[in-house]
Amino acid sequence: MTGRKRHVVVDTLGLLLAVVVHAANVQDRDGARLALAKLAGRFPRLRLVWADGGYAGALLGWAAATLGLVVEIVAKPAGATSFTVLPKRWIVERTFAWLGRCRRLSKDYEALPATSEAWIPVAMIHLMLKRLAPR
C-alpha cells in the first residue's frame, strides 16, 4: 500500500521524543500505541500526553494501565464550525512543519517506512544543530 502515517511524540518545545512511521492502512490508535511504547522507561518524569481526537478510545486506558501515562484528548470547542487553533495541538503541527522543510521528508521518497522513520531524527538533529550554531 502506498502512503505513510507519521506519529511523533514531542515535548512542549516541539522537540522529538519518539517517532513511528507505518503504512497508511494502520489505524491512528494502533500507531500511537507503538509511539507511546517507545517512551516506556525513557522519560520517567513524563506523566501527561496531549493527543488529537483521532487517538480517543481504548488507547487512553491502555496508556494508563501499561505505561502509567494520562492521555488527554485536545478536543475542538463545542459549537465550533470553522477552523480553530487548538491549544497544545499547534506544537506537534509546528514540528511536522519543521520536518516538512527537510527535502527527504517533504514527500514519500523512501521505499520502506523504516527508512523514512530513520530520517526524522536526522532532520531534528540537523534542526537543533542549526539553532545551536553561533551566527
C-alpha positions in Angstrom: 0.0 0.0 0.0 1.3 3.5 -0.8 1.2 6.3 1.7 2.7 6.8 5.2 1.5 7.9 8.6 3.9 9.6 11.0 3.2 9.5 14.7 5.5 11.8 16.7 5.7 12.4 20.4 7.2 15.8 21.2 7.9 17.8 24.3 6.4 21.2 24.9 9.1 22.9 22.8 8.3 20.6 19.8 11.5 18.6 20.1 11.2 14.9 19.2 10.8 12.2 21.9 9.6 9.3 19.8 8.6 8.6 16.3 6.8 5.8 14.4 6.2 5.6 10.6 4.0 2.9 9.2 1.7 2.2 6.2 -1.4 4.4 5.8 -3.7 1.4 6.3 -2.9 1.1 10.0 -5.3 2.9 12.4 -4.1 6.0 14.2 -4.7 4.5 17.7 -2.5 1.5 16.8 0.3 3.8 15.6 0.0 5.9 18.7 0.3 2.8 20.8 3.6 2.0 19.0 4.9 5.5 19.5 3.9 5.6 23.2 5.5 2.2 23.8 8.8 3.7 22.7 8.6 6.1 25.7 8.5 3.2 28.2 11.3 3.7 30.7 13.0 6.5 28.8 11.3 9.6 30.4 10.3 8.8 34.0 9.0 12.4 34.7 6.6 12.2 31.8 3.0 11.7 33.1 0.7 13.6 30.8 0.4 13.3 27.0 -1.9 15.6 24.9 -3.4 14.0 21.8 -5.7 14.7 18.9 -9.3 13.4 18.9 -8.3 10.6 16.4 -6.5 8.9 19.3 -9.5 8.7 21.6 -10.8 5.3 22.7 -9.0 2.2 24.1 -5.7 4.0 23.8 -6.4 6.1 26.9 -7.0 3.0 29.1 -4.0 1.2 27.6 -1.6 4.1 28.2 -2.8 4.4 31.8 -2.6 0.7 32.6 0.6 -0.2 30.7 2.7 3.0 30.8 1.3 5.0 33.7 0.6 7.9 31.3 -2.5 10.1 31.3 -3.5 10.8 27.7 -5.7 13.9 27.5 -7.6 14.5 24.3 -7.5 18.0 23.0 -11.0 18.4 21.5 -12.5 21.1 19.3 -14.6 23.6 21.3 -18.3 22.7 21.4 -20.2 24.5 18.7 -17.1 25.4 16.6 -17.8 25.0 12.9 -14.8 26.7 11.3 -11.0 26.4 11.8 -9.9 26.8 15.4 -6.4 26.8 16.7 -6.5 24.1 19.4 -4.4 24.5 22.5 -1.3 22.2 22.6 -2.1 20.8 19.1 -0.1 23.5 17.3 3.1 22.3 19.0 3.1 19.0 17.1 1.9 20.7 13.9 4.8 23.1 14.1 7.1 20.0 14.4 5.6 18.5 11.3 6.2 21.8 9.5 9.9 21.8 10.6 10.2 18.2 9.3 8.5 19.1 6.0 11.3 21.6 5.3 13.7 18.6 5.1 13.9 17.6 1.4 13.9 13.8 2.1 10.8 14.2 4.3 8.8 16.6 2.1 7.4 13.7 0.1 7.3 9.9 0.5 10.6 9.2 -1.4 11.6 6.2 0.7 10.6 2.7 -0.2 10.4 1.4 3.4 8.7 3.0 6.4 11.8 2.2 8.5 13.9 4.4 6.2 11.5 7.2 6.5 11.4 6.8 10.3 15.2 6.9 10.4 15.3 10.2 8.6 13.1 12.0 11.1 15.6 12.0 14.0 18.3 13.0 11.5 16.2 16.0 10.4 15.6 17.0 14.1 19.3 16.7 14.9 20.1 19.0 11.9 17.5 21.5 13.1 18.8 21.6 16.7 22.4 21.9 15.5 21.5 24.9 13.3 19.9 26.5 16.3 23.0 25.9 18.5 25.4 27.3 15.9 26.6 30.8 16.6 25.6 33.3 13.9 
